[in-house]
Structure formats: structure tokens, C-alpha cells
């Protein structure tokens, strides 16, 4: 960022990948511990709740995908009014 570059694209990709990977790891740990993983006796239950809260508060995967596709220029365009009328029929 010191060079003045826009890092929104890379930050969005990093957040999307890190969020998905952390959910996958925590889900695997919960499966390992079974029902005990959801109790307050193990820290994995807390990690699961915290991770889910962060994935919502920091921007959902859909929002990150929207930002990435918009910056790549591949975001679908809004339908024209004529197309909307046809779709409603």
C-alpha cells in the first residue's frame, strides 16, 4: 500500500479464501469432536461461533465475490427494461 496501489482486489480474494479455509478447518475439527465440539467445554465451539460471526460481519462470500467480479469486469449487467417486461410475462 505504500506504493499507492489499490489492493482491494487482492484483499477481497484473500478474505474470501481465508474465510472459506477457516470454515473448512473448523468444520473438520467439529466433526472430529462430534457433539462435544458444540459444548463450552472445548474451545472449538467458541472458534466455530466466532468464525461464523466474523464471516458475516466482515462481508459474506457473496459480497466478496461481487467485489471481485466487479473489479474483474465480469459482473453481469442489469437487465434492460424491455428484458424485464419479457421476464415478467
C-alpha positions in Angstrom: 0.0 0.0 0.0 3.0 2.3 0.4 3.4 2.5 -3.4 -0.2 3.8 -3.7 -1.6 0.7 -5.4 -5.2 -0.3 -5.0 -5.2 -3.6 -3.1 -9.0 -4.0 -3.0 -8.9 -6.9 -5.5 -6.2 -8.8 -3.7 -7.7 -8.1 -0.2 -11.1 -9.4 -1.4 -9.6 -12.6 -2.8 -7.5 -13.1 0.4 -10.5 -12.6 2.7 -12.7 -14.9 0.6 -10.1 -17.7 0.6 -9.1 -17.3 4.2 -12.7 -17.3 5.3 -13.6 -20.4 3.3 -10.5 -22.3 4.5 -11.0 -21.4 8.2 -14.6 -22.6 8.0 -13.4 -25.9 6.4 -10.8 -26.5 9.1 -13.2 -25.7 11.9 -15.9 -27.8 10.4 -13.5 -30.7 10.2 -12.5 -30.2 13.9 -16.2 -30.2 14.9 -16.7 -33.5 13.0 -13.7 -35.0 14.8 -15.1 -34.0 18.3 -18.7 -34.8 17.4 -21.3 -33.4 19.8 -18.7 -32.4 22.3 -17.4 -29.8 19.9 -20.5 -27.7 20.4 -20.2 -27.6 24.2 -18.5 -24.9 26.1 -16.0 -27.5 27.4 -13.9 -27.3 24.2 -12.5 -24.2 22.6 -13.5 -25.4 19.1 -17.1 -24.5 19.8 -16.1 -20.9 20.6 -13.9 -20.8 17.5 -16.9 -22.0 15.4 -19.2 -19.3 16.7 -16.5 -16.6 16.4 -15.7 -17.7 12.8 -19.3 -17.6 11.7 -19.8 -14.1 13.3 -16.7 -12.8 11.5 -17.7 -14.2 8.1 -21.0 -12.3 8.4 -19.6 -9.1 9.9 -16.6 -8.8 7.6 -18.6 -9.3 4.4 -20.2 -12.5 3.2 -18.8 -14.7 0.5 -21.4 -13.3 -1.9 -20.3 -9.8 -1.2 -16.6 -10.6 -1.7 -17.5 -12.4 -5.0 -19.4 -9.4 -6.1 -16.5 -7.1 -5.4 -14.0 -9.4 -7.2 -16.2 -9.9 -10.2 -16.9 -6.1 -10.4 -13.2 -5.4 -10.3 -12.5 -8.0 -13.0 -15.3 -6.5 -15.1 -17.3 -9.7 -15.3 -20.2 -8.7 -13.2 -23.5 -9.3 -15.1 -25.1 -6.2 -16.2 -28.5 -5.1 -15.1 -31.3 -6.2 -17.5 -32.8 -3.6 -19.8 -36.3 -2.5 -19.2 -37.5 -4.4 -22.3 -35.9 -7.6 -20.9 -37.6 -7.0 -17.5 -41.1 -6.8 -19.2 -40.5 -10.1 -21.1 -39.3 -11.8 -17.9 -42.5 -10.7 -16.0 -44.8 -12.3 -18.6 
